[in-house]
């Protein structure tokens, strides 16, 4: 298994307008956490027909270190059922291009149904971007919106 390069993830998160409609089916995701402490998260994710193991460091502002590796889907399915904190995160991801940038909009299901969040990865913390008209308030600094926290405190229980 080849190691992918470590990187620094710089990500901003936003709520999405309630009237927004997904532009198609999107890609089904299921993810779970083997570790979700403040200093690090270890995530198992199945996205479509691929699976990945991701290790992320502590968030500093809107940045954190990230290491990601492909793993067999069968292994990921076993980890999601047997090892991960429950409930797992279920969502559909829609990728939308706007003004030269790729927005990822997650429509959550399961225990987090009703939550819709747009994410934008940037090359630097102060990178300029324009928000689409369906993007609302920024929630990057609100830990309730971290996927690892949605396992412990699902949106339907807020």
C-alpha positions in Angstrom: 0.0 0.0 0.0 1.6 3.3 -1.1 1.7 6.2 1.3 0.1 9.4 0.1 1.9 12.7 0.9 1.0 14.4 4.2 -0.5 17.8 3.8 -2.0 20.6 5.8 -5.8 20.8 5.4 -7.2 24.3 5.3 -11.0 24.0 5.3 -13.8 26.5 5.8 -17.4 25.3 6.6 -20.7 27.0 6.1 -24.4 26.4 6.6 -26.4 26.1 3.4 -29.6 27.9 2.6 -32.7 25.8 3.5 -34.1 26.2 -0.1 -31.0 24.8 -1.7 -31.6 21.7 -3.8 -28.9 19.1 -4.6 -27.9 19.1 -8.3 -28.2 15.3 -8.7 -27.6 12.2 -6.7 -24.1 13.0 -5.3 -21.8 10.3 -3.8 -22.8 8.2 -0.8 -20.4 8.4 2.1 -20.2 6.5 5.4 -17.6 7.3 7.9 -16.7 6.4 11.4 -14.1 7.3 14.0 -11.6 5.0 15.6 -10.3 8.0 17.7 -12.0 11.4 18.0 -10.0 13.2 20.7 -9.2 16.9 20.4 -5.5 16.2 19.6 -6.2 13.8 16.7 -8.9 12.0 14.8 -8.6 8.7 13.0 -11.4 8.2 10.5 -12.5 5.3 8.3 -14.5 6.3 5.2 -16.2 4.6 2.4 -17.0 7.0 -0.5 -18.7 5.3 -3.4 -16.6 2.2 -4.2 -13.4 3.4 -2.5 -12.3 3.4 1.2 -9.7 5.4 3.0 -8.1 5.7 6.4 -7.4 9.3 7.5 -5.5 10.7 10.4 -5.9 14.4 11.3 -4.1 16.5 13.9 -5.5 19.1 16.2 -7.3 22.0 14.5 -5.5 25.3 14.7 -7.7 28.1 13.3 -9.0 26.5 10.0 -5.8 24.3 9.5 -4.6 20.9 10.6 -2.2 18.2 9.5 -3.7 15.3 7.5 -2.5 11.9 6.4 -4.7 9.7 4.2 -4.3 6.1 2.9 -6.4 3.9 0.6 -7.6 0.7 2.3 -9.7 -2.3 1.1 -13.5 -1.6 1.2 -14.0 -4.9 3.0 -11.7 -3.8 5.8 -13.4 -0.4 6.0 -16.8 -2.1 6.3 -15.6 -4.3 9.1 -14.0 -1.4 11.0 -17.2 0.7 10.6 -19.3 -2.0 12.1 -16.9 -3.5 14.7 -14.5 -0.8 15.8 -15.8 2.7 15.1 -17.8 4.9 17.5 -21.5 4.7 16.8 -23.5 6.0 15.1 -21.5 6.4 12.0 -21.9 9.4 9.8 -24.0 9.0 6.7 -24.1 11.7 4.0 -24.3 12.4 0.3 -21.6 14.7 -1.1 -22.3 17.0 -4.0 -19.3 18.8 -5.7 -20.2 22.2 -7.1 -17.8 24.5 -9.0 -18.2 28.2 -8.3 -15.9 31.0 -9.4 -13.0 28.6 -10.0 -13.3 26.8 -6.7 -14.7 23.3 -5.7 -17.4 23.4 -3.0 -18.3 20.1 -1.4 -21.8 20.1 0.0 -22.7 17.3 2.4 -26.4 16.4 2.9 -26.4 14.4 6.1 -28.7 11.4 6.8 -29.3 9.1 9.7 -28.9 10.7 13.1 -27.8 13.9 11.4 -30.6 14.2 8.9 -31.6 17.8 8.1 -28.0 19.1 8.3 -26.5 20.5 5.1 -22.9 21.9 5.3 -20.7 23.3 2.5 -17.0 22.9 2.8 -14.2 24.7 0.9 -10.6 23.7 1.0 -8.1 26.5 0.5 -4.5 26.9 -0.3 -3.9 29.3 2.6 -6.0 30.6 5.5 -6.3 34.1 4.0 -7.1 32.9 0.4 -9.8 35.0 -1.3 -13.0 33.3 -2.5 -16.5 34.3 -3.3 -19.5 32.5 -1.7 -22.3 31.2 -3.9 -25.7 32.7 -3.1 -26.8 29.5 -1.3 -24.0 29.6 1.2 -25.0 31.1 4.6 -23.1 31.7 7.9 -19.6 30.3 8.5 -19.4 27.5 11.1 -15.7 26.7 10.8 -15.1 27.6 14.4 -18.1 25.9 15.8 -17.1 22.4 17.0 -20.7 21.1 16.8 -20.2 20.9 13.0 -17.1 18.7 13.1 -18.0 15.3 11.8 -16.3 13.6 14.7 -18.5 15.6 17.1 -21.7 14.8 15.1 -21.1 11.1 16.2 -21.3 12.1 19.9 -23.9 14.9 19.6 -26.0 14.3 16.4 -27.8 17.2 14.8 -31.2 15.7 15.4 -30.6 16.0 19.2 -29.5 19.7 19.2 
